């Protein structure tokens, strides 16, 4: 599966569209064209007859069949700094199942004729800006026309998955190791969710490894956990509160009564743009049910009404009415530090105004102080770093569209280059200007 268990995932996980991938359905057309051209030249027994080879003339004296040329290709990224590499297992599965050619309608698999080296998902590479000094993540040697079609899809999975994993990693760094909910599903095609959720897990596990942390995963859809056995989690949407006539407390009580206790009770408290009032009402309603059931001796049922947290999701165009204006009101739009400080203070003191017996006073105090604050809506490493620098009492960050970001420092585009060719039994340098064959000792022989 990854660096973290040294097992590789296979097609029982990925469920590739093997037949169409073999036929170039997912490949840039110029790769399809070049594979067809080389196959035809091989049938014609064509031999190199040009005048300007990038090799000494004496090395080209032997008959060189360009149609059957063997090459060495390397895959690498130019994302600045550290990249968490993910997508290798799927890229290797593509090579295993789709390297080869069609003959008389039958596919001849030649994967075993390739020599393949690769890192494991979750390993890291660094790029300091010099394309002549990269760290390859995968290397393949073999007849080029057998795997030419796979350049496009292998680059695609490496680019997307490594970008998301690295964005996740850097977001958790900004949050100083606080839990992060993975919320980008609504911002992209549903077909990408399984790969994206796996990339999130790899970024999270890489952070745990680097910082001796024990953060657990939180994805929002079952599909995001498909490749690693995870399941989606979540609580209440704005639409559910609307179904309860805008009554956040009542919606949360109903949720707690019906849904399994294994689902954390996190109330969404921005529906009425008064996060403090709705948080306090919800906390009191949930505590009253909890206390009633505990007094009745029904501890198991009472567990349903433990309020795990409240989530702030104030629109970036609004100032929550619980935040009094102070200077430029635009500074307090959306979820902001003052709002969280105010909410934490009010939650911690909420029990003081409750009419509860003396024996319940301390438990009421702990109940309120154990309610966590979750924030969402436009969070990225920059905004999270600002909150952390100010020591805003956020317990959990929920991050969405930023994790798909592919702009400026988050661009993680991968490239694959032929860097050597095999001539007369020897591997000779044959890279475009600005590239060169580079070894990465961390790569392991796969087959």
N, C-alpha and C positions, 0 to 999 in steps of 0.2 A: 504493500500500500504506500510506503513512504520511508523516509529516513527514520521515522519514529517506531517502525516495527520491521523494517527491511523486507517487506513483502510487496510484490507488485500486483496491482489490479489488472484484470483481464477483461475479455469481451463479455463475460457473463455480467459484468458491471456496466460496461459502456454501451453494449447493444448497438454496435456500429451498423450502418446501412452498407454492408460490405460489398454487395454486388455493384451498386452505383458508385461507390468510392473507387472500386477497381476500374470502372469505366470512365473515370474522370469527371463525374457529375459535380463534385465539390472542388475541382481544381481550376485555377486560372487557365484560360484556354491556351495560352502560349506553352504551358507545360504539356497539355494534351497534344498540341501540334508537334512539339519537339520529340515526344515519345513516338508518335506515329512516323515522323521523318526518320528517326534513328532505326526503328524496326524495319522500315522499307529499305534503307541503305544496307542493313545487315543482310537482308534477303538478296540484294543485288551484289553482294560481296564487294561493296565499295571500300576503297582504301584511300587514305589521305593523299591528296595530290596537289595541295596548295603550295604557295611560294613564300609565305611569311609566317612560319610557325614561331611561337614563343619558346622554342627549344633550339639548341644547336642542331644544325642540319644533319650532322652525323647520327644523332639520336633518332632522326626521322627516316633513316635509310631503310629500316625494317618496315614491313607491311603493317600499317596501323589501321585497324578497322574502327572508324569513328562510330559506326552503328552499334558496336559492342564495347565501346570504351568503358573501362572501369575508372571510377572516380572516388575521391575522398571528399565528403561534404561535412561541414560543421555548422551547427546551429548556435546562435548567441543573441544576447540582448544588449541594447545600448541605453538602457535606463540608467540615469545618473545614480551613483552610489550603490547601495546594496539592493539586490533583487532576491525575493523568495521564489525559487523556481518550482513551478507546478504545471502539470500537464504532460509530463514525460511518460507516465504509464499509458496514457491514451495514445500519445504519439507512437510509442513502441508497439502498441496493439495494432495501430494502422499499418506499420511496417511489417509486422508478423503476418497479418491476414491479407494485405493488399499489394505486396511487392510481387511483381511477376508480369505476365503477359497472357493475352488470349490467343489461342490457336484452334481454329476450327470450331469456335464457339465455346471452347473449354478453357478455363483459367488455369494456367500453369504457375503455381506458387513457387517463387524462387527466394523466399525470405532466408532459407537456410544457407544460401550462397552469399549472403551479406555478412560483413563483420560490423558489429554495432557496440558502441560504448555510450554510456549515459550516466548522468547523476541520478539521484533518487529525488522524488518529489519532497519538497521541504528543505532541500539544501540551498545554499546561497552562492551567488556570484557577485562580483564587484566590477563596476565599469567607471573609469576615471576620465573618460572623454577622448581616448585615443583608439580609433578603430583598428589600429595595428597591434593593440594590446588588449584583447578581449579574453573572456573566459568561456570557452564553449561549454554547452550543457549536454550536447549529444554529437556523436560522430559516426558516420556510416561510410563503409567502403564496399563497393560492389558495382555491378554493371548499371550505369546511370539510367538507362531507359526502363529498368525494372522498378525503380522507385521515384522517377521524375514526377509522376502525378501526385505524389504525396507531400510535396513541398508546401503547397497551399494549406491543406488541413492540419499538418503538423505545426506549422507556424501559427495558425489560428488558435489552436488550443493552448500552445505555450504562451502566446501573447496575452490572451484574455485571462487565463488562470493565474499566470504569474503577476499580472497587473493587480488583480483583485487581492491575491494573497499578500502582496507587498503593501497595498493600500490598507488592508486590515491590520497588518503588523504595525505600520506607522501610526495608525489611529490609536491602537492600544498603547503604543509608546507615549503618545500625547496625553492619553488618559491616565498615565502612570499606573497601568495595570488594573484599572477598574474594569468590571465586566462590560462587554459591548454586545448589544443586540444587532443581528444582521438583518437589515430591513430594505434591501434594494430590489426585492422581487417585483414590485409594481412598476419599476422603471425600465424594464426590459422584457424581451420575449420570454414566455414561460419555458420554451425549450432549453434555455440556458441555465435554468435553476439548479439542476443537479451538479453541473460542472462548477457553477459559482459557489454553491454551498460547500463543495469539497475544497475549493480554493480558500474559502473562509476558514475552514477547519485547519488547513495547512498553515495559514498565517497565524492562527491562534496557537497551534501546537509549537510553531517555531518560537513564538514569544515565550511560551511556557518553558521551552528548553533553554533559551538564552538567559532567562531571568529567574529560573527555578520557581516558576509560578504554577498555580493549579487552576487557572481559569477554565471554566467549562463552556461549551458551545451553546449558543442560542440562535436558532434559525427560525424563520417565520412560516415556512412551508414544509410539508413533508418531502416534496421533491428536492429541496435543498439538502436534505439528509440522506437521499437515496443511495449514494455511493459508499456511505460509511455507517449506515444503520441509524441515523439520527431521525428525529421527528420534529415537526414544526410546533412552535409554542406561541402563545398569544392570549390576549384577554378580550378587551372590549373595544369596539370601533365606535366612531362618532355616530354612524348610522344606527347602532344599537341603542344609543342614548336617545336618539330621535324617536325610536320605537317606544320608548318609555317617557315620551312627552317632554324630553329635555331634563328629566330628573335623574341626575347622575347617581345619586345614592340608591334610588330604587333599582336602577339598571344593574348596579354592582351587587346589590342584595340578591336579585334574581339570578344573576350569573353564579354567585357563590352557592346558592341553593341547588342549582341544577347541574353544574359542571363538576367533573371529578376533582377531588381535593388535591390531586397531583399537579393541577394547573395553578400556578401562582395567581393570587388575586391582586391584579394591578389595575387600579381605577384610572380611567382617562378623564382628566378634570378640567379641560379647557373649553368644553362645549359652550358654556355660557360666558366665556371670557372672564370668569371670576374664579381663578384656580384655588384661592384660599378658601372661599366659602364652600365650594363644592368638595374640596378635600376634607374640610372639617365635618361637613354634613355626612359624607360617606364614611369617614372614620368613626363617627359616633354611631351611625346606624349599624355598621358591621360589629362594633364592640358590643352594642346592646344585645345583638343576637348571640354573639360569642358568650357573653356573660350569662344570658338566660339559659343557654344549653349547658354550660358548665355547672350552673347552680342546680340544674335538673339531673346532673350526673351523666350527661351524654357527651363525654369528652371527644369521642370520635366525630360526632356530628358538629360539635363546636369548632373543630379544626377547619371546617368549610369557611368559617367567617373570620379567619385571621387575615387581616389586610396586609399583604406583602409590600405593596407600594402604591404610589400615585404617579401618573405620567403627565408631564407638562408637554404640550404640543402646540403652543400658542402660535397663530399665524404671524409671519414676519411683517404683515401690514397692520397688526394690532398691538396696542398696549393693554395688557391685562389690567382690569380695573382695581385689582388688589395692590398694584404698584402705583403709589402716589407720584404725580409729576414732579420732576426735579431737574431744572435746567431744560435742556433740549429734549423734548418728549420722544424724538426719534431714537435716542440712545436706548430707550427701554422697549423698543418694538420686539415682538417675538419672545422666545424664551431667553431670559436675560439674568445676569447674576443677582440683581436686587430681588427679582421675583423669587428665585430659589432660596435666598437667605430669609426673606419674609416668610415663605411657606414653611421652611424648616423650623423657624422660631415658633410659629403659630401651632404647628403640629406637635412640637415637643411640649407646649403648654396647654394643649387642648383639654387634657384630662382634668385640669384644675377647676374648670367650670362645670364638670359633670356631677350629677347627683348620684353618687354611688356610695355604698356602705363603706365603713372604715376599712374592712378587711379586703376591699377591692381597690383601694386607692393606689397602692404600689403597683398592682398588676395593671391598672389602667394607665399609670405613668409609663410602664415598660411597653405596653401595647402601642402607645402613641410614638414613643421614641424608636421603636423597631420598624416603623413604616418607612420604607425607602423612597427616595425621590429618583425617578427616571426622567430623563429629558430626551426630546426628539425634535426634529424639524430643523434642517439646514446645518447639522453639525458636521464638522470636518476637523482635521488636526489643528488647524489654526484657531478655530473657535474653541475647541476643547482645551488647547494649551492656555488660552486666555482664562477660561474658567478655572483651570487647575492652578494657574499662577495666582489667581485671586482667592484660592482655597474655597471656591463655591462648594457647598455641601451636596454635590451630586453623588449618587451612589452607582448609577448605571447610565451609560450613554447608549442611545439607539441611533444607529447611523444607516442612512439609505443611499441616496444617489451618489454621494461622494465616492463610495467604494467602487463604483464603475468608472470613476474619473480617468480620462486618458488625454491629459492636456499638460503641456509644460513638463514639470518634474515628474509627473506620473506616467508619461508616455513610456511604455514597456515593449515597444515593437521588437519582435524577434526577426532575425535575418538568417538565411541559410545560404552558404556559398560553397561552390566547388573550389577546393584549394590545392588539390593534387590530382594527377592522372597517372595511370599505370601504363608504362611503355617498356616493352621488352623485359617484363618482370620486375621493373623498378618503379617506385613511387617518386614522381617528379613534381616539383612545385608548379602549379598552374592556377594561380589566383588572379582575379582582376586587380588592377592598380588600387591600392588603398586597403587591401586585404592580404592576409598571409595565414598559412597553416600554423595553428597554435595548439599546444597540448594543454590539457587540464588534468593534472594527476589525480584529481578527485573523481574523475569519471571511471566507472567500472565496466568491464567487458560484460555485455548482456548475452550475446550469442555470436 
